[in-house]
């Protein structure tokens, strides 16, 4: 039997809900390496409800610090709109200060892991996540035009570095393939604890919709399938019709059935909640725009401006794929085939000499 917490909270008093989550789902933290992963889709103000709210992150960081870990790392790999903008995203979202000095750019070091042959048979995820003793995931209560909802399972998509996200969108071939792939990414490193920011949620055509909904809750579990199932029911969505939850259950990652989940708190469906359609036609209409964005992101590559470049070599040293080298012109040149479009070179360049073309 899986358990999910549903606790009343506001951003002013969410510490109590977070502390309750740690009591219900105890994790051995003392002396261990802890990684905390908020949802940081792109640079956005906290009140836009696109990213995990800084008050929730800070409450979790405080709870972890109080348990004497060996180390804490806070980070995420941004979505399609945020490649190479990790620091900018954390600053804009208010998450840098909320990290209490534990923020790290996790896009600079990768670990290769085996994966579905349909996606090349291997995948690169951030080393800091792969090597953490404890992974705490902080998803946001949001809708998603392609997957209907984006919560615990979808938040693990941020394990992937750079343009792998865009590439996987492309290789999935459609909504069915994308739903099938998501739990496989989640399974690469299953979180030990998941605490969801459901204080101010998002409805409509997420994950960056302007239609917000005050929910006033913090959700938590040590099982992402159960947590997403509870979120779906709060949205008025049948979890059995959400493809990635069906796939996750088949993989043995958890159970979405109501009788398989116990609740600490009260599950109340949100009246008139605007959830995206689950029907193929509605999803495909959204996917047309997504495909255009994916193609554009996959095509962009960094190009050094010879007038701004100081030839310091920072970009060459920091490229996780070793895709940059000094060319005959004296400035770094990218190997387009090796580049994964993480844009770390652009982010790390002290002269702001890297343009994306």
N, C-alpha and C positions, 0 to 999 in steps of 0.2 A: 504494500500500500504506500502510495506517495502522498506527501503533504505539501500544501500551499498555504502561505500566510497572506491574509488580506487585512491590512492594518490602516485605520484612518490616519491621515498625516497632512500637514501643510509644509511649505518650504521653511517656515519659521520654526517648526517643531518636529522635523522628521527624524531627529536623533533617537527618539524613543522607539519609533518603528524600526529603525535600523538595528538598534540594540536588541530588540525583540527577535529580529531575524537571526542574529548571531546566537541567541539563546535556543531558538527552536531548531536551528541547523548548525550545531557546533562543528567547528573546523579547527584542527590542530595548527596553530599559527606560531607559537613561541619557538624562536630559533630557526624559522624556516623562511624561504624566499617567497614573497607574496607578490602576485601581479594583479592589478586592478584595472579592468577594461571598461571604461564608459562607452557610450554610443556617441561618436563624434563624426557625424556624416560630413559636415563641412563647416566653415566659419559661419556662425549664426549667434545672435543674441539669445540669452537664456529664455527670454519671454516669448520667443518664437516656437518653443517646445520641439525643436528639431533634434536637439541633443540632450543627453542626460544633464539635469540641472546641477549647477555647482554645489548647491546645498546638500544634495543627496550624496555626491561624491565626497564632499568634505566630511559628512557624517560617517561614511564608510571608512575613510582614511583615519579618522579619530578612533573608531572602533578597532581597527587593525593595529594602530600605533599602541593602543593600550594593552595589547596582547604580546608585546615584545618580540616582533618578528626579527629575523636576521637582516632582512632588507625588504623594501617596498619599491615597486616600480608601477607608475601610472602611465598608461599610454594607449594609443589606438592607431590603426592605419585607416586614414580617411577614405570616404567613398569616391565615386567617379568625379565629383566636383571638387575634391580636396587633395588630389595627388600632390605630394611635395609641399604641403601647407600645414604640416602637423603643428608647429609652433604657433602659426597664425590662427589655426582653428582653436587650439586650447586657450589662447589669449582672448580671442573674440568671444568665446563661449563662457568665459569666466572660470574655466576649469584649471588654468595654470595656477592661480592662487589657491584654489580648492585642493590642489594636489599636495600642498604643504612641502614643496621642494622635492617631491618624489617623481615629478614628470620626467620622462625620457623619450627621445625620438626613437621609436622601436623599428623604424624602417631601414636602419643602417646595417643590421646584421640578420642573416637569414639561416634557417635550418631546412634542409630538403627532406621531405617525407614521401613515402609511396602514396599513390592516389589512384583513383579510377582511370583505367586505360583510355577511356573516352576523352579524358582531359590531359592526356600526355603521359599518364602513368606516374607522375610525381608532381609535387607542389612545394612551394617555398613559403614557410611561415616565419614570423618574427622569432628570433632566438630567445628573447626574453620571455616570451609566452611558453615556448617549448620547454625551457629549462626551469620554469617556476615550479616550486613545490605546491603552491596553492594558487588557483586561478579564481578570481571573483569577478563576475560579469555584471555590468550595470546597464541593462537595456532600457529603452524608453517605450512607454505605452503608445504605440502609433499604428496607423494603417499603412498599407503599402499597395500600390496599384498592381504590382505583379504577383505578390504572394498573399494579398488580402490583409495580412497583419505582419508586423515586424517586431519581434520580441526577443526572447531568450535564444532561440535557435538562430535567427537571422543575425543577432549581434555578433555571433562567432565568425561571420563573414569577414570581420576586421582582422582575423588572424592572417589573412592573405596580404602579401605585399603588393603594392603598385598595381600595374595593369593586369595582374592575374584576375582581379575582380571583373574587369571589362572582358577579358579573354574568356572567362568562364561563363559570363552572360552570353557571349557569342556562341560558344561551343555547346551550351545547353540546348540550343535549337528551338526553344519555345518554353511556354509555362510549365508543361509537364516535366521536361528535362531539368528545368531550374529548380522546381520543387524536389525532384529526385536528388539533385546534387547538394542542396543546402545541408541536410543532415549528415552527409559524408564529411563536409567541412567541419561541422560541429563536433563530430566524433574524433577529429584529429587531436583535440585537447578539450575534453568535456569539463566544464566549469565545476568547481567544488561547491560554490555558492552563487546564487543568482538573486540580485536585489533590483527590482524594477521600479523606476520612477513613473508612477501612475498618478502623480499629483495633478499636473496639467498635461492632459493627453492630446492626441491628434486624431481627428476623424477626416472623412473625405478621401481625396486622392493623395495619400502620403507616399513617400516618407517626408515630404517637405511641404505639406499642405498649409494653407492659411486658416483652415477651419479647425479651431481648437476647442477642447472640451475640458472643463474642470471636473476632475474625478475625485481628488482628495484622498488618494490611497498610495501606500507602498505595498507592493507584492513581493513575495520572496519564496524560494524553494531551493532544494538541492537537485531538482530535476527539471530541465528545461522544457520537456514535452508536457508535463503536468502544468507547469506555469503558463505556457502558451495556450493550453487548453482552457484554463481558467480565464485568461485574457480574452480568448475568442468568445466564450460564453458571456462575458461582460459586454462585449460588443454586439451580442445577438447573433453570433456566427456559430454554426455547428462545426466543432473541431474535426469531425469525421469527414468533412468536405474540404478540409485544408490539406493539400497534397503533401506538403513537407512533414506534417504531423503523422499522416498515414505511413509515409516512408520511415520516419523515425521510430515509430512503434514496431514496424516490421524488422528494423535493425536491432531491436532490443534496447533502445535508448530510453524508453519510458512508455507511459500509457496515457492516452487522452480521454479514456472513458470515464464518465462521471463516477461510476461505482468503484473505480480504481484510485480515486483521489479523496483524501480527507482534507478538511479546511480548518484553519485557525482563523476565524473571522467569518464574515457573511458575504456570500456571492450574490450580488444584485445586478441583473442586467441593466445597462444604462438606457433610459428611455430615448427612443428615436435616434439612436446612434447611427451615424452615416458611415457604413462600412463599404469598401469597394466591392464590386461584383465578383463572385467566384466563378461565374460562367465564363467559358472560353472566349466568347465574343467580346465581353468587356475587358478581359485581361489582354487580349490581342490588340485592342485599340490603344491601350497604354503602352504595350510593348513596341509599337511602331515608333513612338517618340524615343523610347529607351534605346532602340537599335541605332538610331541616328546619333544619340549621345555616345554610345559605346564605340561606334565606328570613328567618331571624331577624337575621342580620348585615346584610342589605340593608335591613331595616326600621328599624334603629336610627339615630337622628340626635341630634346634640348639642343640648342645651338649657341655657342659662345660668341659674344660680341667682342671682336678684337680690340675695340677702342676702350672698353671697360675692363676687360680681362687683365689681371696683373700677373698671370702665369704662376700663381702661388701653388697650384696643384691640389688644393683642398678637395675639389670635386672629383679628381682622379682617385684620391685616397679614400674618399667616403662612398664611392659608388659600390653598392653591395654586389653587383653583378660583374664588376671589373669591365664595364662597357665603355669606359672613357680612357683615352690616351692622347698624349700630345701629338698633333699632326704636323705636317710640313709647314703649315702657316704659323706655327708657334703657339697656337691655342688648342685647348682640348677638343677632340672630335669624338662623337659618339658612334659606336657600332650599333646601328639600328636593329640588327638581328639579336644582339645580346641584351639590349635595353628593355627593361620591363616597365618603363614609364612610371617609376616611383617618384621621379623628380627630386630625389634627395640632393642631387647636384645643384639644382636651382635653389633649394632651401638652404644649403650650407654655404653657398658662394658668398664671401664677404663683400664682394664688389657688385653683387646683383647683376652679374654679367651673363647669366644664362637665360635665354629667351626660349619659349616653346613654340615650335613651328611645325 
